[in-house]
Amino acid sequence: MADLTDDALTARALDLFDLRGRRAAVTGGASGLGLAMARALATFGADVTIVDVRADALDAARATLAGEGLEVRGETADISDYDSIAAALAAAADGGALHIVFANAGITAGNGPFIEEGQLANLDLERWRTVLDVNLTGALYTVRAASELMTDGYGRIVVTSSVAGIVADPLVGYAYAASKAAVVALVRNAAIELAPRGILVNAIAPGSFVTGLGKPGPHRQRKLDALRDSTVLKRMADPDELAGAALWLASPSSSYVTGSVVHVDGGAAIARNTLAPEASA
């Protein structure tokens, strides 16, 4: 083991994870996983703009981070509207290059029943279109707008997928699973196209995190119990447990990583085949 002084250890860590001088934006950054991402980036020196469709939530998130000694900016935007998200990211670039963008904003298909016989035939087609407009088309718009602002040779784009987009998952609806699987293909194509410009494009696939996504309903607690039990670690995660992966993908330490999907799921992707029958019935 190397005998490092505290100063030497700090210097090496900064070489890997220092984000000072980097401009960053996080969509869906006012709560949940997005807020945890924004906190991690700001803690390590990035100039962070959180982007959210809800102005009141933006104000609350900025106040929360300010209370932790972290100053971030806020921009409202609807990611399903290209002009809206493009304007928000241009504001985050502040007249210069944008370096880091987390395309994290998304919605669920609601808290309906578990996938079961008859659900496909009764699929809410309007909700299907809305979920894909936000989760897939919104991600595409964010990646496109971000790539046009990454002009100085350093680019990190990270799209939030889900364990439900990686393996079959009876715990979410068709629209959510389909959209999260599709963004993985989007990431891989963008990684190929943008690599010559020094822009790395990756996905994070979170598993069971305790966030405010979704609304209370008759099936919510049943789903939460099944999500917890479907992990190897047998627990749900706090959003800040995503911070390490987010920081790594945003930082110089991920310089040889692109087109990848990083699982932060407590082992859910390898354990889904152990779901009890009653959990998926």
C-alpha positions as a printed Julia matrix, in Angstrom:
281×3 Matrix{Float64}:
   0.0     0.0     0.0
   1.34    3.44   -0.95
   2.35    5.64    1.96
   0.52    8.82    1.0
   0.27   12.03    2.94
  -3.13   13.63    3.3
  -2.1    16.3     0.79
  -0.93   13.72   -1.74
  -4.14   11.72   -1.35
  -6.24   14.84   -1.81
  -4.29   15.79   -4.92
  -4.83   12.38   -6.46
  -8.54   12.46   -5.66
  -8.83   15.91   -7.24
  -7.13   14.68  -10.39
  -9.88   12.09  -10.72
 -12.98   13.93   -9.55
 -12.37   17.68   -9.69
 -15.24   19.42  -11.51
 -14.18   23.0   -10.92
 -14.58   25.1   -14.04
 -17.17   22.7   -15.51
 -20.71   23.84  -16.28
 -23.36   21.24  -15.57
 -27.11   20.84  -15.88
 -29.42   18.24  -14.35
 -32.98   17.82  -15.64
 -35.51   16.75  -13.09
 -33.04   18.22  -10.65
 -35.47   19.61   -8.12
 -36.1    16.37   -6.27
 -35.23   12.71   -5.87
 -32.35   11.31   -7.88
 -31.88   14.54   -9.82
 -31.35   16.54   -6.64
 -28.81   13.96   -5.44
 -26.98   14.26   -8.77
 -26.94   18.04   -8.57
 -25.66   17.94   -4.98
 -22.79   15.62   -5.94
 -21.73   17.77   -8.9
 -21.88   21.01   -6.92
 -19.98   19.49   -3.99
 -17.08   18.72   -6.3
 -16.97   22.19   -7.79
 -19.2    22.19  -10.86
 -21.26   25.24  -11.79
 -24.65   23.51  -11.61
 -28.01   24.48  -13.06
 -30.96   22.38  -12.0
 -33.73   22.18  -14.59
 -37.29   21.27  -13.72
 -40.78   21.85  -15.04
 -41.96   23.06  -11.59
 -40.8    26.52  -10.57
 -41.83   26.08   -6.93
 -39.86   22.85   -6.64
 -36.83   24.57   -8.17
 -37.0    27.3    -5.54
 -37.26   24.73   -2.74
 -34.35   22.67   -4.11
 -32.11   25.7    -4.44
 -32.94   26.7    -0.89
 -32.13   23.2     0.35
 -28.75   23.18   -1.36
 -28.01   26.73   -0.24
 -28.56   25.55    3.32
 -25.8    23.01    2.69
 -23.47   25.72    1.39
 -24.02   24.84   -2.27
 -25.09   27.56   -4.69
 -26.85   26.36   -7.84
 -28.91   28.06  -10.5
 -32.36   27.05  -11.66
 -34.16   27.0   -15.01
 -37.71   25.9   -15.75
 -38.22   23.77  -18.84
 -40.49   21.13  -20.35
 -38.16   18.48  -21.75
 -40.84   17.26  -24.17
 -40.57   20.67  -25.9
 -37.25   20.99  -27.75
 -37.14   24.78  -27.72
 -37.82   24.8   -23.98
 -35.05   22.41  -22.99
 -32.62   23.91  -25.5
 -33.15   27.36  -23.99
 -32.64   26.04  -20.45
 -29.38   24.31  -21.37
 -28.17   27.4   -23.22
 -28.78   29.38  -20.04
 -26.79   26.78  -18.09
 -23.9    27.22  -20.54
 -23.97   30.93  -19.67
 -22.43   32.04  -22.95
 -19.7    29.39  -22.92
 -19.43   25.64  -23.35
 -21.56   23.19  -21.4
 -19.61   20.22  -20.05
 -21.93   17.9   -18.11
 -25.61   17.13  -18.63
 -27.71   14.6   -16.75
 -30.86   13.8   -18.74
 -32.69   12.6   -15.68
 -36.25   13.98  -15.86
 -38.97   11.39  -16.25
 -42.43   10.28  -15.23
 -44.05    6.97  -14.36
 -47.03    5.33  -15.98
 -48.9     5.68  -12.69
 -49.44    3.3    -9.78
 -51.76    0.85  -11.45
 -51.79   -2.89  -10.79
 -48.86   -5.19  -11.38
 -48.56   -6.5   -14.92
 -51.25   -9.15  -15.17
 -53.63  -10.65  -17.7
 -55.77   -7.99  -19.36
 -53.48   -5.03  -18.69
 -52.2    -4.87  -22.27
 -55.72   -4.88  -23.7
 -56.73   -2.09  -21.33
 -53.59    0.0   -21.75
 -54.21    3.75  -21.45
 -52.94    4.85  -24.86
 -52.95    8.52  -23.94
 -50.77    7.84  -20.92
 -48.51    5.67  -23.12
 -47.94    8.62  -25.46
 -47.33   11.01  -22.58
 -44.76    8.77  -20.9
 -42.85    8.21  -24.15
 -42.99   11.93  -24.98
 -41.3    12.75  -21.68
 -39.05    9.76  -20.99
 -37.85    8.98  -24.51
 -38.42   12.02  -26.72
 -37.49   14.3   -23.82
 -34.24   12.39  -23.36
 -33.51   12.67  -27.08
 -34.16   16.42  -27.02
 -31.91   16.83  -23.98
 -29.06   14.83  -25.51
 -29.34   16.72  -28.8
 -29.41   20.16  -27.19
 -26.59   19.23  -24.8
 -24.35   17.97  -27.6
 -24.66   21.24  -29.49
 -23.34   23.15  -26.46
 -20.4    20.84  -25.69
 -17.85   22.65  -27.79
 -14.51   22.55  -25.97
 -13.58   18.86  -26.06
 -14.95   17.83  -22.66
 -18.45   16.37  -22.65
 -20.33   14.06  -20.33
 -23.96   13.16  -21.03
 -25.67   10.76  -18.63
 -29.21    9.52  -19.26
 -31.31    7.96  -16.52
 -32.64    4.58  -17.56
 -33.89    2.03  -15.01
 -33.44   -1.57  -14.01
 -36.91   -1.92  -15.57
 -35.34   -1.0   -18.91
 -32.72   -3.73  -18.59
 -34.65   -6.81  -17.44
 -38.29   -7.84  -17.56
 -40.05   -6.17  -14.67
 -43.61   -6.94  -13.59
 -43.52   -4.06  -11.1
 -43.9    -1.23  -13.62
 -46.18   -0.45  -16.53
 -45.55   -1.04  -20.22
 -44.87    2.6   -21.05
 -42.25    3.14  -18.36
 -40.38   -0.08  -19.11
 -40.44    0.54  -22.86
 -39.22    4.11  -22.53
 -36.38    3.18  -20.2
 -35.25    0.35  -22.47
 -35.35    2.67  -25.48
 -33.1     5.3   -23.9
 -30.35    2.67  -23.64
 -30.39    2.34  -27.43
 -30.39    6.13  -27.69
 -27.32    6.3   -25.45
 -25.43    3.73  -27.5
 -26.08    5.46  -30.81
 -25.22    8.89  -29.41
 -22.02    7.49  -27.87
 -20.85    6.36  -31.31
 -21.69    9.63  -33.05
 -20.34   11.98  -30.41
 -17.12   10.15  -29.49
 -14.99   12.0   -32.1
 -15.9    15.27  -30.36
 -14.77   14.05  -26.95
 -18.35   13.66  -25.67
 -19.0    10.54  -23.62
 -22.58    9.29  -23.38
 -23.64    6.77  -20.75
 -26.71    5.63  -18.87
 -27.41    5.01  -15.21
 -29.92    2.26  -14.42
 -31.23    2.89  -10.9
 -33.14    0.27   -9.02
 -35.27    0.7    -5.92
 -34.74    4.2    -4.57
 -36.95    6.01   -2.09
 -38.12    9.05   -4.07
 -41.33   10.98   -4.61
 -41.84    9.55   -8.11
 -45.34    8.23   -8.4
 -48.44    9.05   -6.37
 -50.07    7.29   -3.43
 -52.48    4.61   -4.51
 -53.92    1.23   -3.53
 -50.99   -0.67   -5.04
 -48.16    1.6    -3.89
 -47.18   -0.15   -0.67
 -47.4    -3.54   -2.35
 -45.03   -2.3    -5.04
 -42.62   -0.81   -2.53
 -42.46   -4.1    -0.64
 -41.88   -6.04   -3.86
 -39.19   -3.61   -5.04
 -37.35   -3.97   -1.74
 -37.61   -7.74   -1.75
 -36.44   -8.01   -5.37
 -32.96   -6.68   -4.54
 -29.99   -8.7    -3.36
 -29.47   -6.19   -0.54
 -33.12   -6.47    0.55
 -33.58   -2.75    1.0
 -34.41    0.36   -0.93
 -31.73    3.03   -1.39
 -31.48    6.66   -0.42
 -31.07    8.99   -3.45
 -27.65   10.1    -2.22
 -26.44    6.52   -2.77
 -26.48    7.39   -6.47
 -24.0    10.23   -5.95
 -20.84    8.19   -6.4
 -21.86    6.79   -9.77
 -23.07   10.19  -10.94
 -19.84   11.88   -9.91
 -17.74    9.19  -11.59
 -19.57    9.48  -14.92
 -19.31   13.28  -14.84
 -15.64   13.42  -13.91
 -12.27   12.93  -15.62
 -12.06    9.49  -13.99
 -14.57    8.09  -16.53
 -12.48    9.18  -19.53
 -12.57    5.72  -21.18
 -16.23    4.93  -20.53
 -18.91    5.54  -23.16
 -21.98    3.71  -24.38
 -22.23    1.93  -21.03
 -25.09    1.28  -18.65
 -24.08    1.59  -14.99
 -26.35   -0.38  -12.68
 -27.04    1.21   -9.29
 -29.73   -1.21   -8.25
 -28.73   -3.17   -5.16
 -28.41   -6.25   -7.35
 -32.0    -6.06   -8.6
 -31.09   -6.87  -12.21
 -29.54  -10.17  -11.17
 -32.26  -10.98   -8.65
 -35.46  -10.27  -10.56
 -35.9   -13.95  -11.36
 -36.26  -14.58   -7.63
 -39.45  -12.52   -7.28
 -42.04  -14.44   -5.33
 -45.09  -15.37   -7.42
 -47.37  -13.34   -5.18
 -45.21  -10.23   -5.84
 -45.85  -10.35   -9.57
 -49.38  -11.74   -9.57
